[in-house]
Amino acid sequence: MTKTTVLNESNTLFLIVDIQEKLLNAVFNKDTVEKNASILSKTSSLLNIPVIVTEQYPQGLGDTIASVKSNLASTTEYYTKTSFNALVDENFLENIKQKKCKNIV
């Protein structure tokens, strides 16, 4: 028998990674990626699921695209990075660990 995992605001975190205009233009199926990121951002607000958004060097690559950002709650955390791999940053990892979420979507 398979155990079902329930996603809710107490055990889940949404992580939106580098959905920025200048980066999105280089992504395969960018329209699908944008649509799915927008759906995820709307869902996070409706279900009160916390969100962390990473932005790769926003001074040069711009902010998170408007279709995603406009749906996010005011409590959304933004993390600016200069390395494509956010997991190499100890502060970012510690922030994720402190959330104590069983599910990261």
N, C-alpha and C positions, 0 to 999 in steps of 0.2 A: 504494500500500500504506500502510495506517495503522499508525503506531507505537503500541504498547500501553504504557500507563504502569502500572508496578507500584507499589502503595502498600505501604510497609513502615516499620518504626520509624526507619530512617535518613533517609528522605526525606519523611516525612509528619508533619503536625501536625493534631490535631483542635482546633477552636475552638468552644466552646459559649458562646453569647451570651445572657445575661440570661434564663435559664430559672428564673425566680423566681415564687413563688406569686401575689403581687399583680399581677405583669405577665402571667402565664400566663392568669389569669382573663379578661383582655381580648383574648386571641388567638383568632382564628377557628380552629376545629377543634383546640381546645386538647388534647383527648385524643390526637389523632394526633401533635401536636407533642411532647407528653410521652412517648408511646410511642417515637417515633423518637429523641428525645434519650436516652432510657434505653438503647435498642439501641446507639447510638453510644458511650455511656459504657461499656457492657459490652464492646463490640468493642475499644475502646482498651485496656482492661485485658488482654483475652485476647491481643492482638497486640503489647502493649508499645509502643503508639504514644503519644507524649507529648500532653498535653492542656493547653490554657489555657482557663480559664473566666472570663468576664467577669460581674460582678454590678453592676447599676445601683443605686447608693445602697442597699446592703443594710441600713443602719440603719433605713431607712423602708420598704423593699420586701421585706425578708427575704432569706434565703440562697437558694442554688440548691436546687431542690426535692429532697426526700429520694430519690425514685426514680431520680434522675440521680446525685446526690452519693454515694449508697451504693455505686455501682459503680466509682467513680473510684479510681485508684491514689493512694497517699500522695504521690507525686511530682507530682501535678497542681498547676499554678500557678493561683492565683486573682488576678484583677485587678479591683480596686474602681474604679468610675468614677462621675462625676457628669454626664458628657456622654453622650447616647445614642450618639454616634459615637466609638467608641474610637480610630478612625484619626486623630483630630485631636490625640491625645496622643502627643508625641514619644517618651516613655518606652515606651509600649506598642509603637509602631512599631519602635523600636530592638530591643526584646525579640524581636519576630517576626523581624526581619532577622538577628539573631544566631543564630537557630535554623537558618538556611540550608536550609530545607525547600523542596522543589520543589512540594509539594502541601499545601494547607491545605483541610481538609474541614470 
